[in-house]
Amino acid sequence: MTNTEFDLLLEETFTKLKALLSSKGADYSSNNDRLSNFKLASENLGISPFTVWAVYKNKHSDAINRFCRDGHLESEPIEMRILDEINYDLLLLGLLKDFEKDAK
């Protein structure tokens, strides 16, 4: 892959990531807090929002590992799992920022 092709891949991926975050964010969070699903599950289960995040993200990592091992997935295209995993890393950044803000 050339540098130009990779730069195009980055731009296309960023566009997809933002669209995916927007659509799934509407399903999983409140209008006021994009991270509310992690916080609510945290309260309900008595665990940290970071632990909730890790459990949710792990299912995508497991699927990606399965794809790497077996060469296919049954449920959805590997690209969607990769995009989800990247978005989960961005959501972790948000949780970290919230934690730092609340600690001040």
Biopython code that builds the backbone (N, CA, C, O; Angstrom):
import numpy as np
from Bio.PDB.StructureBuilder import StructureBuilder

atoms = [
    (1, "MET", "N", (0.851, -1.173, 0.000)),
    (1, "MET", "CA", (0.000, 0.000, 0.000)),
    (1, "MET", "C", (0.897, 1.237, 0.000)),
    (1, "MET", "O", (1.803, 1.367, 0.823)),
    (2, "THR", "N", (0.628, 2.121, -0.923)),
    (2, "THR", "CA", (1.417, 3.349, -1.007)),
    (2, "THR", "C", (1.027, 4.305, 0.116)),
    (2, "THR", "O", (-0.008, 4.133, 0.760)),
    (3, "ASN", "N", (1.867, 5.315, 0.342)),
    (3, "ASN", "CA", (1.539, 6.333, 1.345)),
    (3, "ASN", "C", (0.241, 7.045, 0.998)),
    (3, "ASN", "O", (-0.569, 7.327, 1.881)),
    (4, "THR", "N", (0.040, 7.334, -0.270)),
    (4, "THR", "CA", (-1.182, 8.001, -0.705)),
    (4, "THR", "C", (-2.401, 7.119, -0.451)),
    (4, "THR", "O", (-3.429, 7.596, 0.030)),
    (5, "GLU", "N", (-2.286, 5.850, -0.770)),
    (5, "GLU", "CA", (-3.390, 4.918, -0.511)),
    (5, "GLU", "C", (-3.683, 4.818, 0.985)),
    (5, "GLU", "O", (-4.842, 4.760, 1.395)),
    (6, "PHE", "N", (-2.627, 4.797, 1.793)),
    (6, "PHE", "CA", (-2.818, 4.712, 3.239)),
    (6, "PHE", "C", (-3.468, 5.978, 3.783)),
    (6, "PHE", "O", (-4.333, 5.905, 4.656)),
    (7, "ASP", "N", (-3.060, 7.136, 3.275)),
    (7, "ASP", "CA", (-3.683, 8.392, 3.697)),
    (7, "ASP", "C", (-5.163, 8.412, 3.352)),
    (7, "ASP", "O", (-5.976, 8.898, 4.138)),
    (8, "LEU", "N", (-5.520, 7.892, 2.192)),
    (8, "LEU", "CA", (-6.921, 7.795, 1.801)),
    (8, "LEU", "C", (-7.674, 6.844, 2.735)),
    (8, "LEU", "O", (-8.804, 7.124, 3.135)),
    (9, "LEU", "N", (-7.042, 5.721, 3.078)),
    (9, "LEU", "CA", (-7.633, 4.778, 4.029)),
    (9, "LEU", "C", (-7.898, 5.457, 5.369)),
    (9, "LEU", "O", (-8.954, 5.258, 5.970)),
    (10, "LEU", "N", (-6.941, 6.257, 5.837)),
    (10, "LEU", "CA", (-7.131, 6.985, 7.093)),
    (10, "LEU", "C", (-8.338, 7.900, 7.026)),
    (10, "LEU", "O", (-9.179, 7.890, 7.925)),
    (11, "GLU", "N", (-8.429, 8.683, 5.978)),
    (11, "GLU", "CA", (-9.547, 9.621, 5.836)),
    (11, "GLU", "C", (-10.884, 8.885, 5.788)),
    (11, "GLU", "O", (-11.839, 9.285, 6.453)),
    (12, "GLU", "N", (-10.952, 7.825, 5.012)),
    (12, "GLU", "CA", (-12.190, 7.034, 4.928)),
    (12, "GLU", "C", (-12.532, 6.418, 6.280)),
    (12, "GLU", "O", (-13.699, 6.376, 6.671)),
    (13, "THR", "N", (-11.514, 5.943, 6.992)),
    (13, "THR", "CA", (-11.732, 5.306, 8.291)),
    (13, "THR", "C", (-12.223, 6.321, 9.305)),
    (13, "THR", "O", (-13.148, 6.031, 10.064)),
    (14, "PHE", "N", (-11.619, 7.519, 9.337)),
    (14, "PHE", "CA", (-12.072, 8.543, 10.278)),
    (14, "PHE", "C", (-13.527, 8.904, 10.034)),
    (14, "PHE", "O", (-14.285, 9.100, 10.985)),
    (15, "THR", "N", (-13.922, 8.992, 8.787)),
    (15, "THR", "CA", (-15.314, 9.291, 8.448)),
    (15, "THR", "C", (-16.235, 8.183, 8.954)),
    (15, "THR", "O", (-17.281, 8.463, 9.539)),
    (16, "LYS", "N", (-15.854, 6.943, 8.732)),
    (16, "LYS", "CA", (-16.660, 5.805, 9.196)),
    (16, "LYS", "C", (-16.717, 5.752, 10.720)),
    (16, "LYS", "O", (-17.769, 5.469, 11.294)),
    (17, "LEU", "N", (-15.588, 6.023, 11.376)),
    (17, "LEU", "CA", (-15.547, 5.997, 12.843)),
    (17, "LEU", "C", (-16.515, 7.012, 13.431)),
    (17, "LEU", "O", (-17.265, 6.705, 14.358)),
    (18, "LYS", "N", (-16.494, 8.214, 12.889)),
    (18, "LYS", "CA", (-17.373, 9.273, 13.401)),
    (18, "LYS", "C", (-18.843, 8.922, 13.177)),
    (18, "LYS", "O", (-19.669, 9.121, 14.068)),
    (19, "ALA", "N", (-19.172, 8.405, 12.005)),
    (19, "ALA", "CA", (-20.560, 8.023, 11.717)),
    (19, "ALA", "C", (-21.005, 6.887, 12.642)),
    (19, "ALA", "O", (-22.129, 6.897, 13.144)),
    (20, "LEU", "N", (-20.135, 5.924, 12.862)),
    (20, "LEU", "CA", (-20.456, 4.792, 13.724)),
    (20, "LEU", "C", (-20.636, 5.244, 15.171)),
    (20, "LEU", "O", (-21.567, 4.803, 15.845)),
    (21, "LEU", "N", (-19.760, 6.112, 15.648)),
    (21, "LEU", "CA", (-19.898, 6.644, 17.008)),
    (21, "LEU", "C", (-21.204, 7.400, 17.169)),
    (21, "LEU", "O", (-21.867, 7.284, 18.200)),
    (22, "SER", "N", (-21.576, 8.163, 16.172)),
    (22, "SER", "CA", (-22.818, 8.930, 16.244)),
    (22, "SER", "C", (-24.038, 8.017, 16.269)),
    (22, "SER", "O", (-24.942, 8.214, 17.081)),
    (23, "SER", "N", (-24.069, 7.033, 15.399)),
    (23, "SER", "CA", (-25.249, 6.164, 15.330)),
    (23, "SER", "C", (-25.350, 5.262, 16.550)),
    (23, "SER", "O", (-26.437, 5.118, 17.111)),
    (24, "LYS", "N", (-24.259, 4.656, 16.976)),
    (24, "LYS", "CA", (-24.306, 3.779, 18.140)),
    (24, "LYS", "C", (-24.428, 4.580, 19.425)),
    (24, "LYS", "O", (-25.049, 4.127, 20.386)),
    (25, "GLY", "N", (-23.838, 5.772, 19.446)),
    (25, "GLY", "CA", (-23.962, 6.631, 20.622)),
    (25, "GLY", "C", (-25.408, 6.970, 20.916)),
    (25, "GLY", "O", (-25.801, 7.073, 22.078)),
    (26, "ALA", "N", (-26.199, 7.145, 19.877)),
    (26, "ALA", "CA", (-27.619, 7.439, 20.065)),
    (26, "ALA", "C", (-28.344, 6.265, 20.714)),
    (26, "ALA", "O", (-29.309, 6.463, 21.452)),
    (27, "ASP", "N", (-27.891, 5.058, 20.446)),
    (27, "ASP", "CA", (-28.532, 3.871, 21.014)),
    (27, "ASP", "C", (-28.063, 3.560, 22.430)),
    (27, "ASP", "O", (-28.830, 3.027, 23.233)),
    (28, "TYR", "N", (-26.817, 3.886, 22.742)),
    (28, "TYR", "CA", (-26.210, 3.423, 23.988)),
    (28, "TYR", "C", (-25.990, 4.499, 25.037)),
    (28, "TYR", "O", (-25.573, 4.183, 26.151)),
    (29, "SER", "N", (-26.253, 5.747, 24.721)),
    (29, "SER", "CA", (-25.966, 6.792, 25.703)),
    (29, "SER", "C", (-27.093, 7.809, 25.750)),
    (29, "SER", "O", (-27.955, 7.867, 24.873)),
    (30, "SER", "N", (-27.051, 8.607, 26.807)),
    (30, "SER", "CA", (-28.046, 9.675, 26.931)),
    (30, "SER", "C", (-27.608, 10.858, 26.081)),
    (30, "SER", "O", (-26.472, 10.917, 25.612)),
    (31, "ASN", "N", (-28.525, 11.795, 25.893)),
    (31, "ASN", "CA", (-28.189, 12.984, 25.098)),
    (31, "ASN", "C", (-27.112, 13.832, 25.758)),
    (31, "ASN", "O", (-26.356, 14.521, 25.072)),
    (32, "ASN", "N", (-27.039, 13.787, 27.066)),
    (32, "ASN", "CA", (-26.112, 14.654, 27.785)),
    (32, "ASN", "C", (-24.759, 14.025, 28.059)),
    (32, "ASN", "O", (-23.793, 14.746, 28.311)),
    (33, "ASP", "N", (-24.657, 12.702, 28.017)),
    (33, "ASP", "CA", (-23.407, 12.032, 28.394)),
    (33, "ASP", "C", (-23.155, 10.853, 27.474)),
    (33, "ASP", "O", (-23.833, 9.830, 27.567)),
    (34, "ARG", "N", (-22.195, 10.992, 26.599)),
    (34, "ARG", "CA", (-21.869, 9.941, 25.638)),
    (34, "ARG", "C", (-21.401, 8.660, 26.327)),
    (34, "ARG", "O", (-21.453, 7.579, 25.740)),
    (35, "LEU", "N", (-20.945, 8.784, 27.571)),
    (35, "LEU", "CA", (-20.384, 7.640, 28.288)),
    (35, "LEU", "C", (-21.352, 7.069, 29.320)),
    (35, "LEU", "O", (-20.958, 6.264, 30.165)),
    (36, "SER", "N", (-22.606, 7.479, 29.255)),
    (36, "SER", "CA", (-23.573, 7.081, 30.287)),
    (36, "SER", "C", (-23.782, 5.575, 30.371)),
    (36, "SER", "O", (-24.059, 5.066, 31.458)),
    (37, "ASN", "N", (-23.662, 4.848, 29.274)),
    (37, "ASN", "CA", (-23.873, 3.400, 29.340)),
    (37, "ASN", "C", (-22.815, 2.717, 30.202)),
    (37, "ASN", "O", (-23.120, 1.759, 30.912)),
    (38, "PHE", "N", (-21.582, 3.200, 30.146)),
    (38, "PHE", "CA", (-20.527, 2.633, 30.993)),
    (38, "PHE", "C", (-20.781, 2.959, 32.466)),
    (38, "PHE", "O", (-20.578, 2.122, 33.345)),
    (39, "LYS", "N", (-21.223, 4.173, 32.714)),
    (39, "LYS", "CA", (-21.453, 4.627, 34.083)),
    (39, "LYS", "C", (-22.665, 3.939, 34.702)),
    (39, "LYS", "O", (-22.631, 3.552, 35.871)),
    (40, "LEU", "N", (-23.725, 3.787, 33.932)),
    (40, "LEU", "CA", (-24.927, 3.118, 34.444)),
    (40, "LEU", "C", (-24.643, 1.649, 34.747)),
    (40, "LEU", "O", (-25.019, 1.155, 35.810)),
    (41, "ALA", "N", (-23.992, 0.956, 33.835)),
    (41, "ALA", "CA", (-23.643, -0.448, 34.076)),
    (41, "ALA", "C", (-22.710, -0.550, 35.277)),
    (41, "ALA", "O", (-22.807, -1.492, 36.063)),
    (42, "SER", "N", (-21.821, 0.404, 35.418)),
    (42, "SER", "CA", (-20.902, 0.438, 36.554)),
    (42, "SER", "C", (-21.668, 0.509, 37.870)),
    (42, "SER", "O", (-21.388, -0.240, 38.806)),
    (43, "GLU", "N", (-22.634, 1.416, 37.930)),
    (43, "GLU", "CA", (-23.450, 1.561, 39.140)),
    (43, "GLU", "C", (-24.276, 0.308, 39.401)),
    (43, "GLU", "O", (-24.353, -0.163, 40.536)),
    (44, "ASN", "N", (-24.886, -0.224, 38.366)),
    (44, "ASN", "CA", (-25.743, -1.404, 38.518)),
    (44, "ASN", "C", (-24.976, -2.639, 38.975)),
    (44, "ASN", "O", (-25.510, -3.467, 39.713)),
    (45, "LEU", "N", (-23.729, -2.765, 38.539)),
    (45, "LEU", "CA", (-22.948, -3.964, 38.829)),
    (45, "LEU", "C", (-21.944, -3.787, 39.958)),
    (45, "LEU", "O", (-21.352, -4.762, 40.421)),
    (46, "GLY", "N", (-21.747, -2.546, 40.408)),
    (46, "GLY", "CA", (-20.796, -2.299, 41.474)),
    (46, "GLY", "C", (-19.348, -2.478, 41.049)),
    (46, "GLY", "O", (-18.506, -2.918, 41.831)),
    (47, "ILE", "N", (-19.073, -2.131, 39.797)),
    (47, "ILE", "CA", (-17.710, -2.194, 39.272)),
    (47, "ILE", "C", (-17.378, -0.852, 38.640)),
    (47, "ILE", "O", (-18.263, -0.015, 38.461)),
    (48, "SER", "N", (-16.127, -0.640, 38.307)),
    (48, "SER", "CA", (-15.739, 0.655, 37.740)),
    (48, "SER", "C", (-16.192, 0.776, 36.280)),
    (48, "SER", "O", (-16.358, -0.231, 35.591)),
    (49, "PRO", "N", (-16.387, 2.001, 35.819)),
    (49, "PRO", "CA", (-16.697, 2.201, 34.392)),
    (49, "PRO", "C", (-15.590, 1.653, 33.492)),
    (49, "PRO", "O", (-15.854, 1.243, 32.362)),
    (50, "PHE", "N", (-14.351, 1.644, 33.991)),
    (50, "PHE", "CA", (-13.238, 1.117, 33.207)),
    (50, "PHE", "C", (-13.355, -0.397, 33.031)),
    (50, "PHE", "O", (-13.009, -0.935, 31.980)),
    (51, "THR", "N", (-13.841, -1.071, 34.058)),
    (51, "THR", "CA", (-14.047, -2.517, 33.954)),
    (51, "THR", "C", (-15.171, -2.818, 32.971)),
    (51, "THR", "O", (-15.068, -3.746, 32.169)),
    (52, "VAL", "N", (-16.243, -2.033, 33.031)),
    (52, "VAL", "CA", (-17.342, -2.195, 32.065)),
    (52, "VAL", "C", (-16.800, -2.006, 30.660)),
    (52, "VAL", "O", (-17.087, -2.799, 29.763)),
    (53, "TRP", "N", (-16.008, -0.945, 30.469)),
    (53, "TRP", "CA", (-15.411, -0.686, 29.155)),
    (53, "TRP", "C", (-14.603, -1.893, 28.688)),
    (53, "TRP", "O", (-14.724, -2.320, 27.540)),
    (54, "ALA", "N", (-13.784, -2.438, 29.575)),
    (54, "ALA", "CA", (-12.916, -3.563, 29.203)),
    (54, "ALA", "C", (-13.727, -4.779, 28.771)),
    (54, "ALA", "O", (-13.361, -5.464, 27.816)),
    (55, "VAL", "N", (-14.817, -5.048, 29.464)),
    (55, "VAL", "CA", (-15.667, -6.192, 29.104)),
    (55, "VAL", "C", (-16.289, -5.964, 27.731)),
    (55, "VAL", "O", (-16.279, -6.857, 26.884)),
    (56, "TYR", "N", (-16.826, -4.771, 27.515)),
    (56, "TYR", "CA", (-17.460, -4.471, 26.225)),
    (56, "TYR", "C", (-16.442, -4.545, 25.087)),
    (56, "TYR", "O", (-16.723, -5.110, 24.030)),
    (57, "LYS", "N", (-15.258, -3.971, 25.310)),
    (57, "LYS", "CA", (-14.244, -3.961, 24.252)),
    (57, "LYS", "C", (-13.715, -5.360, 23.968)),
    (57, "LYS", "O", (-13.380, -5.686, 22.829)),
    (58, "ASN", "N", (-13.642, -6.174, 24.994)),
    (58, "ASN", "CA", (-13.081, -7.518, 24.838)),
    (58, "ASN", "C", (-13.808, -8.349, 23.793)),
    (58, "ASN", "O", (-13.189, -9.157, 23.100)),
    (59, "LYS", "N", (-15.123, -8.155, 23.674)),
    (59, "LYS", "CA", (-15.844, -8.971, 22.689)),
    (59, "LYS", "C", (-15.373, -8.659, 21.270)),
    (59, "LYS", "O", (-15.343, -9.543, 20.414)),
    (60, "HIS", "N", (-15.007, -7.405, 21.024)),
    (60, "HIS", "CA", (-14.488, -7.047, 19.702)),
    (60, "HIS", "C", (-13.077, -7.596, 19.512)),
    (60, "HIS", "O", (-12.731, -8.092, 18.439)),
    (61, "SER", "N", (-12.274, -7.503, 20.556)),
    (61, "SER", "CA", (-10.916, -8.055, 20.477)),
    (61, "SER", "C", (-10.963, -9.560, 20.256)),
    (61, "SER", "O", (-10.189, -10.101, 19.467)),
    (62, "ASP", "N", (-11.868, -10.233, 20.951)),
    (62, "ASP", "CA", (-12.009, -11.677, 20.770)),
    (62, "ASP", "C", (-12.385, -12.028, 19.335)),
    (62, "ASP", "O", (-11.849, -12.971, 18.753)),
    (63, "ALA", "N", (-13.313, -11.258, 18.775)),
    (63, "ALA", "CA", (-13.726, -11.517, 17.394)),
    (63, "ALA", "C", (-12.578, -11.263, 16.418)),
    (63, "ALA", "O", (-12.387, -12.026, 15.471)),
    (64, "ILE", "N", (-11.819, -10.200, 16.645)),
    (64, "ILE", "CA", (-10.681, -9.907, 15.773)),
    (64, "ILE", "C", (-9.640, -11.018, 15.882)),
    (64, "ILE", "O", (-9.081, -11.446, 14.872)),
    (65, "ASN", "N", (-9.384, -11.476, 17.080)),
    (65, "ASN", "CA", (-8.439, -12.594, 17.259)),
    (65, "ASN", "C", (-8.942, -13.851, 16.565)),
    (65, "ASN", "O", (-8.159, -14.593, 15.973)),
    (66, "ARG", "N", (-10.238, -14.091, 16.636)),
    (66, "ARG", "CA", (-10.819, -15.257, 15.961)),
    (66, "ARG", "C", (-10.644, -15.130, 14.450)),
    (66, "ARG", "O", (-10.322, -16.107, 13.774)),
    (67, "PHE", "N", (-10.857, -13.917, 13.918)),
    (67, "PHE", "CA", (-10.651, -13.696, 12.492)),
    (67, "PHE", "C", (-9.191, -13.963, 12.109)),
    (67, "PHE", "O", (-8.915, -14.609, 11.099)),
    (68, "CYS", "N", (-8.267, -13.463, 12.921)),
    (68, "CYS", "CA", (-6.841, -13.679, 12.636)),
    (68, "CYS", "C", (-6.492, -15.156, 12.654)),
    (68, "CYS", "O", (-5.651, -15.613, 11.880)),
    (69, "ARG", "N", (-7.141, -15.901, 13.543)),
    (69, "ARG", "CA", (-6.868, -17.328, 13.651)),
    (69, "ARG", "C", (-7.567, -18.121, 12.548)),
    (69, "ARG", "O", (-6.954, -18.987, 11.925)),
    (70, "ASP", "N", (-8.860, -17.825, 12.301)),
    (70, "ASP", "CA", (-9.675, -18.650, 11.413)),
    (70, "ASP", "C", (-9.870, -18.075, 10.013)),
    (70, "ASP", "O", (-10.251, -18.796, 9.091)),
    (71, "GLY", "N", (-9.610, -16.781, 9.855)),
    (71, "GLY", "CA", (-9.748, -16.162, 8.538)),
    (71, "GLY", "C", (-11.143, -15.708, 8.183)),
    (71, "GLY", "O", (-11.372, -15.263, 7.059)),
    (72, "HIS", "N", (-12.092, -15.804, 9.113)),
    (72, "HIS", "CA", (-13.451, -15.344, 8.841)),
    (72, "HIS", "C", (-14.213, -15.163, 10.151)),
    (72, "HIS", "O", (-13.811, -15.653, 11.206)),
    (73, "LEU", "N", (-15.327, -14.443, 10.043)),
    (73, "LEU", "CA", (-16.283, -14.296, 11.143)),
    (73, "LEU", "C", (-17.663, -14.608, 10.604)),
    (73, "LEU", "O", (-17.919, -14.459, 9.409)),
    (74, "GLU", "N", (-18.539, -15.034, 11.469)),
    (74, "GLU", "CA", (-19.909, -15.358, 11.062)),
    (74, "GLU", "C", (-20.858, -14.172, 11.209)),
    (74, "GLU", "O", (-21.791, -14.024, 10.420)),
    (75, "SER", "N", (-20.627, -13.331, 12.208)),
    (75, "SER", "CA", (-21.639, -12.342, 12.595)),
    (75, "SER", "C", (-21.636, -11.067, 11.762)),
    (75, "SER", "O", (-22.701, -10.583, 11.378)),
    (76, "GLU", "N", (-20.477, -10.520, 11.480)),
    (76, "GLU", "CA", (-20.387, -9.260, 10.737)),
    (76, "GLU", "C", (-19.002, -9.143, 10.123)),
    (76, "GLU", "O", (-18.081, -9.856, 10.522)),
    (77, "PRO", "N", (-18.851, -8.250, 9.156)),
    (77, "PRO", "CA", (-17.542, -8.106, 8.509)),
    (77, "PRO", "C", (-16.466, -7.691, 9.515)),
    (77, "PRO", "O", (-16.744, -6.967, 10.471)),
    (78, "ILE", "N", (-15.254, -8.150, 9.292)),
    (78, "ILE", "CA", (-14.138, -7.834, 10.183)),
    (78, "ILE", "C", (-13.931, -6.331, 10.263)),
    (78, "ILE", "O", (-13.560, -5.822, 11.321)),
    (79, "GLU", "N", (-14.160, -5.610, 9.176)),
    (79, "GLU", "CA", (-13.980, -4.155, 9.199)),
    (79, "GLU", "C", (-14.829, -3.513, 10.296)),
    (79, "GLU", "O", (-14.369, -2.587, 10.965)),
    (80, "MET", "N", (-16.046, -3.986, 10.489)),
    (80, "MET", "CA", (-16.910, -3.411, 11.521)),
    (80, "MET", "C", (-16.340, -3.668, 12.911)),
    (80, "MET", "O", (-16.405, -2.793, 13.774)),
    (81, "ARG", "N", (-15.791, -4.838, 13.137)),
    (81, "ARG", "CA", (-15.177, -5.146, 14.438)),
    (81, "ARG", "C", (-13.960, -4.268, 14.681)),
    (81, "ARG", "O", (-13.734, -3.808, 15.801)),
    (82, "ILE", "N", (-13.176, -4.036, 13.634)),
    (82, "ILE", "CA", (-11.996, -3.178, 13.768)),
    (82, "ILE", "C", (-12.425, -1.751, 14.085)),
    (82, "ILE", "O", (-11.858, -1.109, 14.969)),
    (83, "LEU", "N", (-13.420, -1.259, 13.368)),
    (83, "LEU", "CA", (-13.919, 0.095, 13.633)),
    (83, "LEU", "C", (-14.468, 0.201, 15.054)),
    (83, "LEU", "O", (-14.211, 1.184, 15.748)),
    (84, "ASP", "N", (-15.221, -0.806, 15.487)),
    (84, "ASP", "CA", (-15.737, -0.804, 16.853)),
    (84, "ASP", "C", (-14.604, -0.773, 17.872)),
    (84, "ASP", "O", (-14.674, -0.053, 18.868)),
    (85, "GLU", "N", (-13.567, -1.555, 17.618)),
    (85, "GLU", "CA", (-12.462, -1.600, 18.572)),
    (85, "GLU", "C", (-11.748, -0.246, 18.649)),
    (85, "GLU", "O", (-11.390, 0.203, 19.737)),
    (86, "ILE", "N", (-11.544, 0.396, 17.518)),
    (86, "ILE", "CA", (-10.935, 1.730, 17.517)),
    (86, "ILE", "C", (-11.823, 2.700, 18.292)),
    (86, "ILE", "O", (-11.328, 3.486, 19.100)),
    (87, "ASN", "N", (-13.121, 2.647, 18.051)),
    (87, "ASN", "CA", (-14.035, 3.543, 18.754)),
    (87, "ASN", "C", (-14.028, 3.280, 20.252)),
    (87, "ASN", "O", (-14.134, 4.215, 21.044)),
    (88, "TYR", "N", (-13.904, 2.022, 20.648)),
    (88, "TYR", "CA", (-13.821, 1.740, 22.082)),
    (88, "TYR", "C", (-12.576, 2.378, 22.688)),
    (88, "TYR", "O", (-12.622, 2.842, 23.828)),
    (89, "ASP", "N", (-11.483, 2.413, 21.966)),
    (89, "ASP", "CA", (-10.296, 3.096, 22.471)),
    (89, "ASP", "C", (-10.558, 4.596, 22.630)),
    (89, "ASP", "O", (-10.097, 5.208, 23.593)),
    (90, "LEU", "N", (-11.290, 5.180, 21.697)),
    (90, "LEU", "CA", (-11.654, 6.595, 21.822)),
    (90, "LEU", "C", (-12.584, 6.817, 23.016)),
    (90, "LEU", "O", (-12.459, 7.815, 23.725)),
    (91, "LEU", "N", (-13.510, 5.891, 23.234)),
    (91, "LEU", "CA", (-14.394, 5.997, 24.394)),
    (91, "LEU", "C", (-13.609, 5.889, 25.700)),
    (91, "LEU", "O", (-13.954, 6.541, 26.686)),
    (92, "LEU", "N", (-12.566, 5.077, 25.714)),
    (92, "LEU", "CA", (-11.708, 4.989, 26.895)),
    (92, "LEU", "C", (-11.021, 6.324, 27.155)),
    (92, "LEU", "O", (-10.890, 6.744, 28.305)),
    (93, "LEU", "N", (-10.586, 6.984, 26.105)),
    (93, "LEU", "CA", (-10.012, 8.319, 26.287)),
    (93, "LEU", "C", (-11.025, 9.258, 26.943)),
    (93, "LEU", "O", (-10.673, 10.051, 27.817)),
    (94, "GLY", "N", (-12.271, 9.160, 26.518)),
    (94, "GLY", "CA", (-13.322, 9.969, 27.130)),
    (94, "GLY", "C", (-13.514, 9.637, 28.599)),
    (94, "GLY", "O", (-13.647, 10.537, 29.428)),
    (95, "LEU", "N", (-13.529, 8.352, 28.928)),
    (95, "LEU", "CA", (-13.660, 7.945, 30.332)),
    (95, "LEU", "C", (-12.487, 8.475, 31.154)),
    (95, "LEU", "O", (-12.678, 8.944, 32.275)),
    (96, "LEU", "N", (-11.290, 8.404, 30.610)),
    (96, "LEU", "CA", (-10.116, 8.916, 31.313)),
    (96, "LEU", "C", (-10.221, 10.418, 31.557)),
    (96, "LEU", "O", (-9.904, 10.899, 32.645)),
    (97, "LYS", "N", (-10.666, 11.150, 30.548)),
    (97, "LYS", "CA", (-10.840, 12.604, 30.697)),
    (97, "LYS", "C", (-11.883, 12.918, 31.768)),
    (97, "LYS", "O", (-11.685, 13.819, 32.582)),
    (98, "ASP", "N", (-12.996, 12.174, 31.769)),
    (98, "ASP", "CA", (-14.016, 12.358, 32.803)),
    (98, "ASP", "C", (-13.440, 12.071, 34.188)),
    (98, "ASP", "O", (-13.679, 12.823, 35.133)),
    (99, "PHE", "N", (-12.684, 10.989, 34.305)),
    (99, "PHE", "CA", (-12.091, 10.618, 35.580)),
    (99, "PHE", "C", (-11.138, 11.706, 36.065)),
    (99, "PHE", "O", (-11.158, 12.072, 37.240)),
    (100, "GLU", "N", (-10.304, 12.223, 35.162)),
    (100, "GLU", "CA", (-9.372, 13.297, 35.523)),
    (100, "GLU", "C", (-10.120, 14.560, 35.928)),
    (100, "GLU", "O", (-9.731, 15.235, 36.881)),
    (101, "LYS", "N", (-11.185, 14.879, 35.214)),
    (101, "LYS", "CA", (-11.991, 16.074, 35.515)),
    (101, "LYS", "C", (-12.639, 15.933, 36.892)),
    (101, "LYS", "O", (-12.634, 16.877, 37.682)),
    (102, "ASP", "N", (-13.192, 14.761, 37.178)),
    (102, "ASP", "CA", (-13.855, 14.530, 38.468)),
    (102, "ASP", "C", (-12.862, 14.480, 39.619)),
    (102, "ASP", "O", (-13.229, 14.768, 40.758)),
    (103, "ALA", "N", (-11.611, 14.120, 39.344)),
    (103, "ALA", "CA", (-10.595, 14.026, 40.396)),
    (103, "ALA", "C", (-10.101, 15.402, 40.835)),
    (103, "ALA", "O", (-9.526, 15.547, 41.914)),
    (104, "LYS", "N", (-10.327, 16.408, 39.996)),
    (104, "LYS", "CA", (-9.853, 17.775, 40.322)),
    (104, "LYS", "C", (-10.782, 18.471, 41.274)),
    (104, "LYS", "O", (-10.537, 19.618, 41.649)),
]
sb = StructureBuilder()
sb.init_structure("model")
sb.init_model(0)
sb.init_chain("A")
sb.init_seg("    ")
for serial, (resi, resn, name, xyz) in enumerate(atoms, 1):
    if name == "N":
        sb.init_residue(resn, " ", resi, " ")
    sb.init_atom(name, np.array(xyz, "f"), 0.0, 1.0, " ", f" {name:<3s}", serial, name[0])
structure = sb.get_structure()
